[in-house]
Amino acid sequence: MANRRVVADASPLIGLAAAGEFDLLRELFGQVTVTGAVRDEVLSGDELPGSRELSAAIQAGWAVVVNAPFDATAFPGLGAGEASTLEYAIGHPASCLVLMDDPSGRAHAKANGLAHTGLAGVLVAARKQGLVSKVRPLLERLEASNFRLSREVVAAVLEQAGER
């Protein structure tokens, strides 16, 4: 996956930080692209998970911020982060993997032919590549931080990771 441009929305960034595994993004993908709107959303609260991590990743150069103007009317019901992420990815469809958890955003990604996954997919990929030995403790950290994943998603992640 390292050859593919990865563009991330805020939720997977925040979730990985809450799980204490933000660096999985670098280990899996090498470099991650975020739009200015996503950067602003994640950095808006110094005490929020992901703020320090994203700032450090930008400073280290493996998280790259791009200016991605977007038309909010093109994606009704989505926030600026999701909409700008989709707009950027639509401009780079063949080489882009979208990291997004929002169901409506993922539906737009699918409708536009974009490869996409979310936090759960990143955790499964990390487990399959041997970057983490177990995903269950990460899911428990997420739950403890009030990051919500549905029971169905948790069950699917555990099954795909061979931890059922």
N, C-alpha and C positions, 0 to 999 in steps of 0.2 A: 504493500500500500504506500510505501515511501515515495514512489514515482508520481503519485496522484496529488493534485492540489487539494488540500483539505480546508474547508471553510466552516467555521464553527459558530453556532449561535451561543447565547449566554448559558442556557441551562446545562448542557454537558460540561462546560467549563466550571460552573459553580458546583455541580454534582461531584466532579472528579476532585475538586479542591476539598469539598466537604468529606469525601471519603479518604482524604490524605494521599491521593494518587494522581495529582495534576500532571506530574512528569510522564505519565503513561502516554500522553499526547505526543510528546517529543520522541519517546521510545518507539511508539507505533508508527508515527507519521513523519518524523524528522522535523517538519515545519508545519505550523498551523496558521491559517489566515483568519483574521477577524475584521469585520467592518468597523468603522468609527463608531457606529451606533451600538454595536455589541461591546466594544471597549468601554464606551461611556456607561453603559448599563452595568457592566461588571465592576468597574472602578468607582461607581457612584457612592458606594458605602465602604469606607476603609475597613470596617469590621466584618464585612460580609465575606463568606468563603469565596475564594477566587480572586479577590482584589489584589492582594499582595502577590499571589502566584502569577496572575496574568501580567502584572506590572513587571515582575522579575523576568518573565519569559520574553516580553517585548524588549526589555533592556538587554537580555542575552542574545536576542536576534532570532530565536526560533519561533516566536509568535510575531507575525507581521500584520500591521494594521493597514487596511486599504480604505480609500475614500470610495464609498459605494452609494451614490445618490439613488433614491428609490421613489417610486410613485406609490404612495400609500393606498390609492384607489385600486391598484392592481392586485392587492392582497387584502381584501376587506377582513377585518377582525384580527389581523396580525399586528403585533407591535413593531416598532422601528427596527429592532434587532432581527427579528425573523424576516421581515420584508426586505431589509437591506442584504441579508445573507442570501436570500433567494435571488434577488436581482443580480448580485455579484455572480452567483453560481450559474444562473441562466446565461450570463455573458461568457462563461467558460465551461459549457456542459460536458464536453468530451473528457476533460481532464479533472473534473471536480467531484469530490465526495462531500456531501453536506452532513454536518453533525447537528442534529436538531431533535428535540424531544416533543415539541408542540404538535399534537395530532393534526391540527389544521395546516400547519406549516409543512408537515411531512406529506400531507395529501397534495399540497401545491407542488412540492418537490417531485412527487411521483407523477402528477399530471404533466409536469414539464420535462419528464424523462431524466430527472437527475438521480444519480446514485445517492442514497442517504442511509444513515443509521443514527442512533442516538447514544445516550450514556450507556444503556444496557448493551448495545452492540460493541461499544468500546471495551466494556468489562469482559465480555465473552472473547473478543479478539485478544485481549491481553492474557487471558487465561490460556487460550489455545496456543499462543506464542510463548508461553512459559514466563511471561513477565510478572505474573502474580501466581502464587500457588493455589489460592482459593479466592472465589468471589464472595462467598457467604459473609466473611467478616467485613468486606467493603459495603455490602448491602446493609449490614447491621449498623455500620457507621453512618450511612446515609439516613437510615431510619432515625437514629439517635439525633441527627442534626435537623430533623424535620423536613428533609428532602423526600418527597413522596414519589414512590413508584407503586403502581397497582399490584395487587396480589398476583394477577395474571402475568405481569411482566417479570416480577421476582421469580415466580415458578418457572417461566420460560428461560430466564437467565441461568438459574440453577441447573435446569435440565440440559441446556446447551453447553454448560461448563462441566457437565458430568458430576454434578454435586447434588443431585436429587435425592 
